[in-house]
């Protein structure tokens, strides 16, 4: 039996290799979407033609999203806890996650390769400052991670239960979870999270998801590329 936090074969690494997102499974194709849109006519098609692509584009442009909900994706995500917290705000997803109540194996922590500056006029924003050398502080983060892990292991060795011992672990502990979402809500997620307004770390995951699903929904990707977005 493999561990949950081993990336699947089809995955993209992010956060300088410290995290990843993998495609576990998907249900449906672009033909599923146009078939759902035409279901009232009682006809089914298995191959996309030019008129089907036009219909697909019309559905997206006019936000007729219910046909897109018939296509579903399941991902495995390995990310810091603070990214997981942002992700779970998207309540249209279904989630299942590794629990530190049941296991203490494969403990990992995220250490940023670069420390960013806080924006002075936006509490939710940061920026990269080439004149700011945060390497020494990054080392301090690594030391803090290790000290937290050592205290956690000391608590367990002393007989403290996992559900209380995990309270000393920091927000940048890596966690692995599965997330399942239909295409309509996935596109909304990507719109919000692959944005200049999104935190850099979660944006890395949004960009990676686009790479994973582009071969499956090439015409959907082409539509957004035609609108100037990167896929």
C-alpha positions in Angstrom: 0.0 0.0 0.0 1.4 3.4 -1.0 1.3 6.5 1.2 -1.2 9.2 0.4 1.4 11.9 0.1 3.2 10.1 -2.7 2.4 12.1 -5.9 0.4 10.2 -8.6 2.0 9.6 -12.0 0.3 12.5 -13.6 1.4 15.4 -11.4 3.1 18.9 -11.5 5.5 20.0 -8.8 5.1 23.5 -7.4 6.7 25.7 -4.6 10.2 24.9 -5.9 9.5 21.2 -5.7 8.2 21.2 -2.2 4.6 20.7 -3.2 2.6 19.1 -6.0 -0.8 18.6 -7.5 -1.8 15.5 -9.3 -4.7 14.4 -11.4 -6.2 11.3 -9.9 -9.2 10.8 -12.2 -11.8 12.6 -14.4 -15.3 11.9 -15.6 -16.5 13.1 -19.0 -15.1 14.9 -22.0 -15.8 18.1 -23.9 -18.4 16.0 -25.8 -20.1 15.3 -22.5 -20.6 19.1 -22.1 -22.2 19.7 -25.5 -24.3 16.5 -25.2 -25.6 17.8 -21.9 -26.5 21.1 -23.5 -28.4 19.3 -26.2 -30.0 16.6 -24.1 -33.5 18.0 -24.8 -33.0 16.9 -28.4 -32.3 13.3 -27.4 -29.1 13.1 -29.5 -25.5 12.1 -28.5 -22.2 12.7 -30.2 -18.8 11.2 -29.3 -16.6 13.5 -31.4 -16.2 17.3 -31.3 -16.9 19.2 -34.5 -16.6 22.9 -35.3 -20.3 23.5 -34.4 -19.7 21.8 -31.1 -16.8 24.0 -30.3 -18.9 27.0 -31.1 -21.6 25.8 -28.7 -19.0 25.2 -26.0 -17.7 28.7 -26.4 -21.2 30.1 -26.3 -21.9 28.2 -23.0 -18.8 29.6 -21.3 -19.2 33.2 -22.7 -22.9 33.4 -21.6 -22.3 31.5 -18.3 -24.7 28.7 -19.1 -22.7 26.6 -16.7 -24.9 23.6 -15.9 -23.7 21.5 -18.9 -20.1 22.0 -17.6 -21.1 20.5 -14.2 -21.3 17.1 -15.9 -17.6 16.9 -16.2 -15.7 16.2 -13.0 -12.1 16.1 -11.9 -10.4 14.6 -8.8 -7.0 15.9 -7.7 -4.4 15.0 -5.1 -2.9 18.1 -3.5 0.2 18.3 -1.4 0.4 21.8 0.1 1.1 23.9 3.3 -1.7 24.1 5.8 -2.3 27.8 5.0 -2.8 27.0 1.3 -5.2 24.3 2.3 -7.1 26.8 4.4 -7.6 29.1 1.4 -8.5 26.1 -0.8 -11.2 24.9 1.5 -13.0 28.3 1.2 -14.2 26.9 -2.2 -17.1 24.9 -0.7 -18.2 23.6 -4.1 -15.3 21.1 -3.9 -15.5 17.7 -2.0 -12.5 17.1 0.3 -10.8 14.2 2.1 -7.5 14.8 3.9 -4.8 12.9 5.7 -5.2 13.3 9.5 -2.6 13.8 12.1 -5.0 12.2 14.6 -4.2 8.9 12.9 -0.6 9.1 11.6 2.6 10.9 12.2 4.5 9.5 9.2 6.1 11.6 6.4 6.1 14.9 8.2 7.2 17.8 5.9 7.3 21.5 6.2 7.3 24.3 3.6 10.3 26.7 3.7 9.9 29.6 1.2 12.7 29.9 -1.3 12.1 33.7 -1.2 10.7 35.9 1.5 8.4 38.6 0.2 7.7 42.1 1.5 4.3 43.1 2.9 2.4 45.5 0.7 2.0 48.9 2.5 -1.5 49.6 1.0 -3.0 46.1 0.8 -3.1 43.8 3.8 -3.7 40.8 1.5 -0.8 41.5 -0.8 2.9 41.0 -0.9 5.7 41.8 -3.3 9.1 40.5 -4.3 11.9 43.0 -3.3 15.2 42.3 -5.0 17.0 44.4 -2.3 15.6 42.3 0.5 17.9 39.4 1.5 15.7 37.0 3.6 18.1 34.0 3.4 19.0 34.2 7.1 15.4 34.5 8.1 14.5 31.5 5.9 17.1 29.5 7.8 15.3 30.6 11.0 12.0 29.3 9.6 13.7 25.9 8.9 15.0 25.8 12.5 11.5 26.6 13.8 10.1 23.8 11.7 12.5 21.3 13.1 12.0 22.5 16.7 8.2 22.1 16.3 8.7 18.6 14.9 11.0 17.7 17.8 8.5 18.9 20.4 5.7 17.1 18.6 7.7 13.8 18.7 8.6 14.4 22.4 4.9 14.8 23.2 4.0 11.6 21.4 6.9 9.7 23.1 5.6 10.9 26.5 2.2 9.4 25.8 0.3 12.6 24.7 -2.4 11.8 22.2 -1.9 12.8 18.6 -4.9 15.0 18.5 -3.4 17.3 21.1 0.3 16.9 20.1 -0.5 18.2 16.6 -1.4 21.6 18.1 2.3 22.6 18.2 2.8 22.0 14.4 3.1 25.2 12.4 0.9 26.6 9.6 3.5 25.7 7.0 3.3 22.0 7.7 2.6 20.1 4.5 -0.7 18.3 4.2 -2.1 16.0 1.5 -5.8 16.0 0.5 -8.0 14.9 -2.3 -10.3 17.4 -4.0 -13.1 16.7 -6.4 -14.9 19.4 -8.4 -17.0 19.8 -11.5 -15.6 21.8 -14.4 -17.8 24.8 -13.9 -16.7 25.4 -10.3 -13.1 24.5 -11.3 -13.0 27.3 -13.9 -14.3 29.7 -11.2 -11.5 28.5 -8.8 -8.9 29.1 -11.6 -10.3 32.5 -12.3 -9.8 33.6 -8.7 -6.6 31.7 -7.9 -4.6 32.3 -11.0 -4.9 36.0 -10.5 -2.6 38.9 -9.6 -4.8 39.2 -6.5 -4.1 35.7 -5.3 -1.3 34.6 -2.9 1.7 33.4 -4.9 1.7 29.9 -3.2 -1.9 29.0 -4.2 -1.5 30.6 -7.6 1.3 28.0 -8.2 -1.3 25.3 -7.8 -3.8 27.0 -10.1 -1.3 27.3 -12.8 -0.3 23.6 -12.3 -4.0 22.5 -12.6 -4.3 24.2 -15.9 -1.3 22.2 -17.2 -2.9 19.0 -16.0 -6.4 19.5 -17.5 -5.5 21.3 -20.7 -4.9 18.1 -22.7 -8.4 16.9 -21.6 -10.3 20.1 -22.4 -8.2 21.7 -25.3 -11.1 23.7 -26.7 -12.0 25.2 -23.3 -8.4 26.1 -22.8 -8.2 27.6 -26.3 -11.3 29.8 -25.5 -9.6 31.3 -22.5 -6.3 31.7 -24.3 -8.2 33.6 -26.9 -9.3 36.0 -24.1 -5.6 36.6 -23.3 -5.3 34.2 -20.4 -2.4 31.8 -19.9 -3.1 28.1 -20.1 
